[in-house]
Amino acid sequence: MNFFTSVYSEYGKGGALKLLPSEKGCSVIFDKIMKKFNLLSEIDKTTAYIENVMNNEKKGGLKDLIADLDRLKLKVVDDDLFNNPLRGFSRKYAEMYNDYLHPITGVLNNIEKSVDGYLGAN
């Protein structure tokens, strides 16, 4: 099987490199690939935001949320995501710190919605 490469510069510094099959009868759904990269990018942004809050506000319990995102990322990469494991993600933070007004709850809600959108599109 022959392969060609495709570079998407909008996915971070230097772009993302993906090997795609170029053989006849081997169709590649670019839309699905783009949605996957978009979700992975959102996961990375959310992880960075949580790490920032964890370090600046000394909230070590947020490691659990980062672990949830790491597991989600592995499922996305392996095409093994069938339901949203982040259901109630912002509530988890709010109950952990009894803080329902922190801006992180909006970020966590957004990543939950992104996963729902990804699952609905696939």
C-alpha positions, 0 to 999 in steps of 0.5 A: 500500500502506498502512502502520501502525507498531509500536513495541517498547519492549523493544528499546532506549531509545525502542523500535524503530519498524518499518513493517509492511504492512496491506494484505489478502493481505500477511501479516506474521510477527511472530514472525520480526520479533521473532526478528530484533530479538532477534538484532540486539539480541544482536549490539549487546550483544556488540559493546559487550562486545568494545569494552569488553574491547578498550579496557580490556585494550588488545586491538586485534586484537578489531577483527576480531571487531567487523568480523565482527559488523558483517557479520553484522548487515548480513546479518540486516538484509538477510535474507541470512543462510543459514549461521552466519559466526560458527562457531568465534567463541570459538576465534578469540579464544582462538587470537588471545590464547592465552587460553582462560579469559577470560570473553569466550569465553563471550560469543562462544560465546553469540552463535554459539548465538544465530545458530544459533537464529535460523537454525533458527527461520527 
